[in-house]
Structure formats: structure tokens, C-alpha cells
Amino acid sequence: MANLSLLNFTKQYDFKPILKDITLHIQEGERVAIVGKNGAGKSTLLKILDGTLLGDEGERILKGDLEIQHLPQKPIFKEGERVKQTIVKSLEAINTAKNQLESVAKKLQSQPDNKNLLEQHITLSAFIEHHNAWDLENKIEQILETFELKELENHFTNLLSGGEQKRVALACLLLVKPDILLLDEPTNHLDVQMVEFLEELLLKEKWTLVFISHDRYFIDRIATRIIEVEDTKIRSFQGGYGDYLKAKEALLASLTKSYETLLKHLKAEEEWLARGVRARVKRNEGRKERIMLMRQQAKSNPALIRKMTLELEREKKHFNQEEGSNRKKMLFEAKNLAMTLNSKVLFSNFNTRILQGDKIAIVGKNGAGKSTLLKILLGRIKPTSGTLECGEIKIGYFDQHRELLDDSKDLLETFCPFGGDHIEVRGKSMHIFGYLKSFLFPKEFLDKKIASLSGGEKNRLALALLFTKKYDCLVLDEPTNDLDIPTINILEEYLQSFEGAIIFVSHDRYFTDKIAKKLLVFKHGEIEESHKSFSEYLEIEKELKAYNLLAKEYQKASKEQSTQILKTSPNQEKPKKKLNYNQTRLLSLLPDEIEALEAQIKALELKLYNPQTYSTSDLSTLAQEYENLKKLCEEKINLYLEIAEIAENG
């Protein structure tokens, strides 16, 4: 028997059917993703599964007394409660069970043969085990840290921002661990590190989960089945997002030719995802193998960890000068740019050039300063220090406040303010309906007021309006928020064919991988440039974190071993290997030499980035010099590590 079922279920609002005669079974341990266009009924289906929304016909069946918890898109909290209070209060039933178990255990000491007490002990222990709640205080602290709520634990929950409230609600649900967990857009407002933590947590423990998401990597990694809501019906597809694309493509291929455009989009999406998934799997396997190998090798050569860390740091930046960039128009040049906000240094000493055709993603944790950098580029705020030179360019800006739209106007007035029904898009005259149809707006929407549209529909409309204008550069702040997957596919197609520069902020790994050719990563008050894909960059970051933990682990083990030797053999001294004169001299000189070489390498990188250099210098000569310096620097680092290890162990 399924844990939760809907049988021949129908739901409509006024006279508009949302779901019609659907049947759905949710089995224990399944992780089901719900996908479909905005307005198709995804959130309605989740509320019906939750039991908070009744149907017009049909039956909802819940097995036994299973507990269901639901994370809505916008959680609501009571006034007067602080963050930690909110989290502890959500665990009331578990804490009560732990207190009862303690009481029963004490009684059993004097009545070991009492069957009633034994049964209570077994039931309470199973309940606590199911919720993984034996070490609850540590779990609370861990989740406060991971969801970056520790600094907010004494703040009033109802006064937090939308994103912060979402994190609190999610933390409560994950700690409670209900029998069935329902999540509506759980990754919205979470940065990448939190999304990855959430993925690990959901995969580690056996959850029965139903969720709505537009994060395609999240769906592909978490879902064991996908339910598509379309035209009041549902279809079920086994597997993750890649399996769904294949099955959907096969389904559409068997239908009429009117689906040809959608079929083309699906096929391109499927091929792109397949390449990305194969690469991610290969990278993950390689990373695990390297770390396991290093565990063995580090026992005899601890300096290897430092060497691998340095190699990864260089690999992460991955210098790759794009051919023909010397002919590209320069749009922005930042020199020693710095920004401090409310005494917090967001970034300093930032230098970069943004050229025509660049596709740049600005990534990093929430609150790091990503949107602030966009506003500096737009000229809306001034940096604390440094200069930003900007050419004579037209910039198109998309933000979450949808500045382009006027709520008092309808769609036709918005696109044709001077009358008529045709607009110009990329030099072509198009009928307004034909254009908006490609952004999934039906004809009856043309006379609708913008104020009456949903958040997702407004975002879709703002993007459609943005693409009718001629710009040298597009600046986009979280463009995929509140968009469904079909609309994100349309957005990606437009951006990939856009000939100007694109600078965008996004936490969507899939979208960023697809669009960005360069990353600006906010990290510890600095902005780091990388030419890796976002997924590759994150994998290297994971590996670096593993190496750092490994280094600490061996440092601790080495210290304990040394202490043990001193305790057991106080009168015996281990033979020491001393440095010779040349090694002592190199140990003193090499750090300065390495620093000087790294400065030369950085200077060459700036030259290689500078289009003006190519008129006076030969590019291949510069590139060869760059590689030679990198090789020499690497050799000196290895030599220094070897001598340092002898000095440390001597």
C-alpha cells in the first residue's frame, strides 16, 4: 500500500478546472519532483497532498497516522518568537518523547519485567531513532551554522527577510524529519553551498519527499520520479531530470508535428544535460580516487597535500585567453575597485576588463556583495575606492523588482506604447501575439493589466520586453527566480544567441553552466576570476576542502604520535636529519623567489588580457613565457616543500 494516494481526484477554482480525475500514489522512500508551467497546478497539487486543500471529487488516502510536513513558498511565523525558539518549538514532540523515554528507563531499573514499560521503551526508542534525534542539541547547532542562522538566532523570526525565513522553515522541517516531506521551491533564496548541503542531507537519510523545483541539477540529483502537471492531467516519468527529458522527447515524437519546436528544445536540452552529467560523474569519481590515494601517500609524504592544494588553486583559475579578444570592444575596466558597506569589506583591489561578447556569472554566498557589484557597474552606487571606466554603451537591466514594467498598463500598451500591434525584435518586425506566444503567453493575455499577473508571469514578461530592445550589455540579477523550466529554456536560448556582453548574478548551477564563460567569485572579501564552469569550480572547492581537512587530520595524528613517543621513550631521542648549508640558504631565499615569480605570472596574465598588448607583442611569445614561468614557479614550490618537510621533521 502506498503511503499517500489520490484517487480520481478533481479540483477547480470557480469554473476553471486545475486538476481533473487524477490518480497518484506516493510510495515510502520515493523522492518525487513536480514540474510544469507556472499556473498549471503544481502548488495546488502539493496543498492537496498536504490535506490543507480539499477537492471537488475523488479521495485522498493517508496510510495510518503518518506525519506530513509542508514547506510553502512563503512561510509564515508568529510574532514575538526568536529564531532558535522557533526551531526548538518545532521539536516539541521529539523532546517530549525523549523526556518520556528517560522516565520509562528509570522505572525499568526497578521493574525490569514490566511488559507495558518495555513496550513503551521500544515505541519511544523507535520514534526517536526514526527522527534521528538522539543528539538533538548538536544537530540544532549544526543546522544553525550550515543555514547561516547562528548570528540570527536571537532575532525575531517574523521580522527576517523572505530568504532568511525560508531557511528557518527548512531547518525546522529537516530537524523534525516527518514521514512525508512536501517542499515548494526549497532552493529559492539559498546559495549554492546551502543547496549542496540540502542535497547531501536528503540523499543521506531515507526521506519520502514530494517537491516543486526549477533547479534542474537539484531535480536530476534528488528525484527518483517526476510528475508533470499539464492541461489538468498528470504524467509520471521514472528517474531524474535526464530520464524525464528522454521520455518526454519520445512521447512528443509520437504526437503531431505541432510539437516540432518543443521537441527541438527538448533534444538540445537532453544532449546538453547528458554531457554535463557525464562530466560531473567523471569528475566526482576522479576526485574521490585522488583523495583516497592521497590518504595513503600522505602517510609517507605529508607535503603532497600542500602540493596538490597549490595545483588545484591554479587549476581553479584556469587561464584561457579567448581567441580574437583583441578585436573586441571594451565595455568596462575596473582598476583597484573596493567596496565597504556598513563597515563590512565586500571586496578590495578588484581589477578586470569586460569585453563585448563576454558572458560573466557573478557567484558567491548570500550577502557577499554580488548585487552591489552590479549596481556599481550600472553607475547606481559609487565604489569606496578605485575607478570604473565605462565606454559609451547601452545597458539593459533586469532585476527582481521588475523596473521595466508599469502595473497600470496592459500587455499591448507595454509593448506598443504608440499604438499598432507590431514590434521590432532584432531587426525583424513581428506581430505582438506571435512574439509573446514564444514566451508562453496566450492571445487572451494581451489586454490583461500587468498588476493582475503572477510573480512568475511578470518576470517572464519583463524578460520578453528586455529582449525587444537593442543593448550592448545585459545585466541580470537572479533572472531565473520564479520562472518555470520551459521559460528558463526560452531565456537560455535568447541569451545564447545574444551578441553583446551578459553579466548576471545567479545561484542556479545549471543555468550558470550553460550561459557563463567566466566566473567572478566572491570569496572572503575578494573577487576571484575563473574560466572554469560553475560545476567544475564547485568540485575543485570541494576537493580543496577535503585536502584541508586531510591536512588537519594528519597534523593532529602527527602531534599525537609525537606526544606518545615522548611519553613512552623520554630518554630516547629520534635521530634528526639536519639541513645542509645550501638547504638552509634555499629555505630562506625560496619564499621571496616564489613570490616574485607569482607577481611576474600575474603581470603576464594582465598583459595577455590586454588587447592593446597584441599590437606591440607577439601573443605566442607571451604565452610561451607565461608557461615557462609557471613551470619554474612550480619547481621552486616543490623544492621548498621538500626542504620544509626535512626542517619540520629534523
Solvent accessible surface area in square Angstrom, and as a share of the most:
residue,aa,sasa,rsa
1,M,168,0.75
2,A,11,0.08
3,N,9,0.05
4,L,0,0.00
5,S,10,0.07
6,L,0,0.00
7,L,55,0.27
8,N,90,0.46
9,F,9,0.04
10,T,19,0.11
11,K,24,0.10
12,Q,72,0.32
13,Y,95,0.36
14,D,134,0.70
15,F,193,0.80
16,K,128,0.54
17,P,55,0.35
18,I,17,0.09
19,L,0,0.00
20,K,108,0.46
21,D,79,0.41
22,I,5,0.03
23,T,63,0.36
24,L,6,0.03
25,H,76,0.34
26,I,1,0.00
27,Q,82,0.37
28,E,119,0.53
29,G,18,0.18
30,E,29,0.13
31,R,43,0.16
32,V,1,0.00
33,A,0,0.00
34,I,1,0.00
35,V,6,0.04
36,G,13,0.12
37,K,97,0.41
38,N,40,0.21
39,G,67,0.64
40,A,22,0.17
41,G,8,0.08
42,K,26,0.11
43,S,38,0.25
44,T,16,0.09
45,L,0,0.00
46,L,1,0.00
47,K,92,0.39
48,I,0,0.00
49,L,0,0.00
50,D,28,0.15
51,G,30,0.29
52,T,100,0.58
53,L,39,0.19
54,L,145,0.72
55,G,30,0.28
56,D,80,0.42
57,E,114,0.51
58,G,47,0.46
59,E,94,0.42
60,R,79,0.29
61,I,54,0.27
62,L,55,0.27
63,K,82,0.35
64,G,72,0.69
65,D,140,0.73
66,L,45,0.22
67,E,61,0.27
68,I,32,0.16
69,Q,55,0.25
70,H,41,0.18
71,L,1,0.00
72,P,51,0.32
73,Q,82,0.36
74,K,171,0.73
75,P,16,0.10
76,I,164,0.83
77,F,37,0.16
78,K,139,0.59
79,E,149,0.67
80,G,52,0.50
81,E,29,0.13
82,R,96,0.35
83,V,0,0.00
84,K,54,0.23
85,Q,102,0.45
86,T,12,0.07
87,I,0,0.00
88,V,61,0.35
89,K,98,0.42
90,S,43,0.28
91,L,1,0.01
92,E,110,0.49
93,A,69,0.54
94,I,3,0.02
95,N,50,0.26
96,T,65,0.38
97,A,7,0.05
98,K,53,0.22
99,N,100,0.52
100,Q,91,0.40
101,L,18,0.09
102,E,102,0.46
103,S,51,0.33
104,V,8,0.05
105,A,37,0.28
106,K,129,0.55
107,K,101,0.43
108,L,25,0.13
109,Q,150,0.67
110,S,88,0.57
111,Q,82,0.36
112,P,86,0.54
113,D,125,0.65
114,N,49,0.25
115,K,159,0.67
116,N,93,0.48
117,L,14,0.07
118,L,73,0.36
119,E,112,0.50
120,Q,70,0.31
121,H,58,0.26
122,I,120,0.61
123,T,93,0.54
124,L,24,0.12
125,S,25,0.16
126,A,58,0.45
127,F,71,0.30
128,I,0,0.00
129,E,108,0.48
130,H,78,0.35
131,H,7,0.03
132,N,66,0.34
133,A,0,0.00
134,W,123,0.43
135,D,76,0.39
136,L,10,0.05
137,E,102,0.46
138,N,93,0.48
139,K,42,0.18
140,I,6,0.03
141,E,50,0.22
142,Q,104,0.46
143,I,8,0.04
144,L,0,0.00
145,E,105,0.47
146,T,39,0.23
147,F,0,0.00
148,E,61,0.27
149,L,0,0.00
150,K,71,0.30
151,E,160,0.72
152,L,28,0.14
153,E,30,0.13
154,N,99,0.51
155,H,93,0.41
156,F,72,0.30
157,T,0,0.00
158,N,42,0.22
159,L,134,0.67
160,L,20,0.10
161,S,61,0.39
162,G,51,0.49
163,G,13,0.13
164,E,43,0.19
165,Q,28,0.12
166,K,3,0.01
167,R,17,0.06
168,V,0,0.00
169,A,11,0.09
170,L,0,0.00
171,A,0,0.00
172,C,12,0.07
173,L,15,0.07
174,L,8,0.04
175,L,1,0.01
176,V,10,0.06
177,K,23,0.10
178,P,4,0.03
179,D,36,0.19
180,I,0,0.00
181,L,0,0.00
182,L,0,0.00
183,L,0,0.00
184,D,7,0.04
185,E,20,0.09
186,P,0,0.00
187,T,13,0.08
188,N,14,0.07
189,H,88,0.39
190,L,1,0.01
191,D,0,0.00
192,V,6,0.03
193,Q,79,0.35
194,M,4,0.02
195,V,4,0.02
196,E,27,0.12
197,F,40,0.17
198,L,0,0.00
199,E,1,0.01
200,E,82,0.37
201,L,32,0.16
202,L,0,0.00
203,L,64,0.32
204,K,170,0.72
205,E,29,0.13
206,K,151,0.64
207,W,4,0.01
208,T,7,0.04
209,L,0,0.00
210,V,1,0.00
211,F,0,0.00
212,I,3,0.02
213,S,5,0.03
214,H,13,0.06
215,D,7,0.04
216,R,0,0.00
217,Y,10,0.04
218,F,0,0.00
219,I,0,0.00
220,D,30,0.16
221,R,90,0.33
222,I,0,0.00
223,A,10,0.07
224,T,50,0.29
225,R,21,0.08
226,I,0,0.00
227,I,1,0.01
228,E,12,0.05
229,V,1,0.01
230,E,59,0.26
231,D,122,0.63
232,T,29,0.17
233,K,99,0.42
234,I,32,0.16
235,R,97,0.35
236,S,62,0.40
237,F,18,0.07
238,Q,129,0.57
239,G,20,0.20
240,G,8,0.07
241,Y,1,0.00
242,G,16,0.15
243,D,71,0.37
244,Y,21,0.08
245,L,1,0.01
246,K,115,0.49
247,A,41,0.32
248,K,11,0.05
249,E,32,0.14
250,A,67,0.52
251,L,55,0.28
252,L,6,0.03
253,A,65,0.50
254,S,88,0.57
255,L,82,0.41
256,T,93,0.54
257,K,165,0.70
258,S,98,0.64
259,Y,82,0.31
260,E,98,0.44
261,T,84,0.49
262,L,73,0.36
263,L,44,0.22
264,K,126,0.53
265,H,46,0.20
266,L,15,0.08
267,K,99,0.42
268,A,60,0.47
269,E,5,0.02
270,E,29,0.13
271,E,89,0.40
272,W,45,0.16
273,L,2,0.01
274,A,31,0.24
275,R,134,0.49
276,G,16,0.16
277,V,42,0.24
278,R,155,0.56
279,A,39,0.30
280,R,41,0.15
281,V,75,0.43
282,K,155,0.66
283,R,58,0.21
284,N,45,0.23
285,E,99,0.44
286,G,20,0.19
287,R,35,0.13
288,K,125,0.53
289,E,122,0.55
290,R,98,0.36
291,I,19,0.10
292,M,115,0.51
293,L,101,0.50
294,M,5,0.02
295,R,83,0.30
296,Q,116,0.52
297,Q,74,0.33
298,A,1,0.01
299,K,137,0.58
300,S,95,0.62
301,N,58,0.30
302,P,66,0.41
303,A,20,0.16
304,L,34,0.17
305,I,9,0.05
306,R,122,0.45
307,K,56,0.24
308,M,36,0.16
309,T,17,0.10
310,L,27,0.13
311,E,60,0.27
312,L,16,0.08
313,E,63,0.28
314,R,62,0.23
315,E,80,0.36
316,K,0,0.00
317,K,100,0.42
318,H,68,0.31
319,F,51,0.21
320,N,83,0.43
321,Q,40,0.18
322,E,93,0.42
323,E,168,0.75
324,G,17,0.17
325,S,5,0.03
326,N,62,0.32
327,R,192,0.70
328,K,50,0.21
329,K,91,0.39
330,M,66,0.29
331,L,1,0.00
332,F,1,0.00
333,E,19,0.08
334,A,4,0.03
335,K,88,0.37
336,N,87,0.45
337,L,0,0.00
338,A,16,0.12
339,M,14,0.06
340,T,52,0.30
341,L,80,0.40
342,N,143,0.74
343,S,112,0.72
344,K,110,0.47
345,V,82,0.47
346,L,10,0.05
347,F,0,0.00
348,S,47,0.30
349,N,101,0.52
350,F,10,0.04
351,N,60,0.31
352,T,15,0.09
353,R,56,0.21
354,I,2,0.01
355,L,15,0.07
356,Q,79,0.35
357,G,24,0.23
358,D,24,0.12
359,K,25,0.11
360,I,0,0.00
361,A,0,0.00
362,I,0,0.00
363,V,2,0.01
364,G,11,0.11
365,K,92,0.39
366,N,52,0.27
367,G,60,0.57
368,A,21,0.16
369,G,8,0.08
370,K,13,0.06
371,S,43,0.28
372,T,18,0.10
373,L,1,0.00
374,L,1,0.00
375,K,81,0.34
376,I,3,0.01
377,L,12,0.06
378,L,37,0.18
379,G,62,0.60
380,R,124,0.45
381,I,62,0.32
382,K,177,0.75
383,P,34,0.21
384,T,85,0.49
385,S,58,0.38
386,G,35,0.34
387,T,75,0.44
388,L,46,0.23
389,E,81,0.36
390,C,68,0.41
391,G,32,0.31
392,E,174,0.78
393,I,29,0.15
394,K,124,0.52
395,I,47,0.24
396,G,1,0.01
397,Y,28,0.11
398,F,3,0.01
399,D,8,0.04
400,Q,56,0.25
401,H,159,0.71
402,R,55,0.20
403,E,98,0.44
404,L,61,0.30
405,L,24,0.12
406,D,64,0.33
407,D,70,0.36
408,S,77,0.50
409,K,78,0.33
410,D,22,0.12
411,L,0,0.00
412,L,65,0.32
413,E,78,0.35
414,T,20,0.12
415,F,13,0.05
416,C,11,0.07
417,P,82,0.51
418,F,202,0.84
419,G,52,0.50
420,G,61,0.59
421,D,60,0.31
422,H,104,0.46
423,I,17,0.09
424,E,102,0.46
425,V,8,0.05
426,R,122,0.45
427,G,54,0.52
428,K,136,0.58
429,S,86,0.56
430,M,61,0.27
431,H,72,0.32
432,I,1,0.00
433,F,51,0.21
434,G,35,0.34
435,Y,0,0.00
436,L,1,0.01
437,K,125,0.53
438,S,48,0.31
439,F,1,0.01
440,L,52,0.26
441,F,3,0.01
442,P,54,0.34
443,K,123,0.52
444,E,123,0.55
445,F,30,0.13
446,L,27,0.13
447,D,110,0.57
448,K,80,0.34
449,K,102,0.43
450,I,0,0.00
451,A,60,0.47
452,S,75,0.48
453,L,11,0.06
454,S,58,0.37
455,G,31,0.30
456,G,8,0.08
457,E,32,0.14
458,K,31,0.13
459,N,0,0.00
460,R,12,0.05
461,L,0,0.00
462,A,0,0.00
463,L,2,0.01
464,A,0,0.00
465,L,11,0.06
466,L,1,0.00
467,F,10,0.04
468,T,24,0.14
469,K,97,0.41
470,K,140,0.59
471,Y,45,0.17
472,D,49,0.26
473,C,0,0.00
474,L,2,0.01
475,V,0,0.00
476,L,0,0.00
477,D,17,0.09
478,E,25,0.11
479,P,0,0.00
480,T,1,0.01
481,N,22,0.11
482,D,57,0.30
483,L,3,0.01
484,D,5,0.03
485,I,17,0.09
486,P,38,0.24
487,T,2,0.01
488,I,0,0.00
489,N,29,0.15
490,I,14,0.07
491,L,1,0.01
492,E,2,0.01
493,E,74,0.33
494,Y,36,0.14
495,L,0,0.00
496,Q,98,0.44
497,S,61,0.40
498,F,31,0.13
499,E,149,0.67
500,G,8,0.08
501,A,0,0.00
502,I,0,0.00
503,I,0,0.00
504,F,0,0.00
505,V,3,0.02
506,S,0,0.00
507,H,26,0.11
508,D,10,0.05
509,R,15,0.06
510,Y,0,0.00
511,F,0,0.00
512,T,0,0.00
513,D,24,0.12
514,K,25,0.11
515,I,4,0.02
516,A,13,0.10
517,K,136,0.58
518,K,15,0.07
519,L,1,0.01
520,L,1,0.01
521,V,10,0.05
522,F,11,0.05
523,K,58,0.24
524,H,172,0.77
525,G,25,0.24
526,E,111,0.50
527,I,21,0.11
528,E,35,0.16
529,E,39,0.18
530,S,0,0.00
531,H,38,0.17
532,K,25,0.11
533,S,38,0.24
534,F,6,0.03
535,S,9,0.06
536,E,50,0.23
537,Y,6,0.02
538,L,11,0.06
539,E,18,0.08
540,I,15,0.08
541,E,43,0.19
542,K,58,0.25
543,E,2,0.01
544,L,10,0.05
545,K,136,0.58
546,A,25,0.20
547,Y,0,0.00
548,N,75,0.39
549,L,106,0.53
550,L,2,0.01
551,A,40,0.31
552,K,132,0.56
553,E,81,0.36
554,Y,40,0.15
555,Q,131,0.58
556,K,134,0.57
557,A,48,0.37
558,S,61,0.39
559,K,151,0.64
560,E,100,0.45
561,Q,119,0.53
562,S,56,0.36
563,T,64,0.37
564,Q,101,0.45
565,I,79,0.40
566,L,128,0.64
567,K,144,0.61
568,T,90,0.52
569,S,29,0.19
570,P,99,0.62
571,N,143,0.73
572,Q,136,0.61
573,E,157,0.70
574,K,149,0.63
575,P,124,0.78
576,K,140,0.59
577,K,139,0.59
578,K,174,0.74
579,L,44,0.22
580,N,86,0.44
581,Y,177,0.67
582,N,73,0.37
583,Q,43,0.19
584,T,73,0.42
585,R,105,0.38
586,L,31,0.16
587,L,49,0.24
588,S,79,0.51
589,L,74,0.37
590,L,1,0.01
591,P,57,0.36
592,D,99,0.51
593,E,62,0.28
594,I,20,0.10
595,E,119,0.53
596,A,56,0.43
597,L,13,0.06
598,E,71,0.32
599,A,62,0.48
600,Q,89,0.39
601,I,15,0.08
602,K,130,0.55
603,A,53,0.41
604,L,11,0.06
605,E,43,0.19
606,L,101,0.50
607,K,103,0.44
608,L,3,0.02
609,Y,55,0.21
610,N,35,0.18
611,P,23,0.14
612,Q,132,0.59
613,T,15,0.09
614,Y,37,0.14
615,S,99,0.64
616,T,119,0.69
617,S,42,0.27
618,D,83,0.43
619,L,80,0.40
620,S,76,0.49
621,T,84,0.49
622,L,14,0.07
623,A,41,0.32
624,Q,103,0.46
625,E,80,0.36
626,Y,11,0.04
627,E,91,0.41
628,N,82,0.42
629,L,22,0.11
630,K,64,0.27
631,K,138,0.58
632,L,75,0.38
633,C,0,0.00
634,E,37,0.17
635,E,92,0.41
636,K,48,0.21
637,I,8,0.04
638,N,37,0.19
639,L,69,0.34
640,Y,66,0.25
641,L,22,0.11
642,E,101,0.45
643,I,5,0.02
644,A,30,0.23
645,E,41,0.19
646,I,42,0.21
647,A,44,0.34
648,E,145,0.65
649,N,98,0.50
650,G,34,0.32
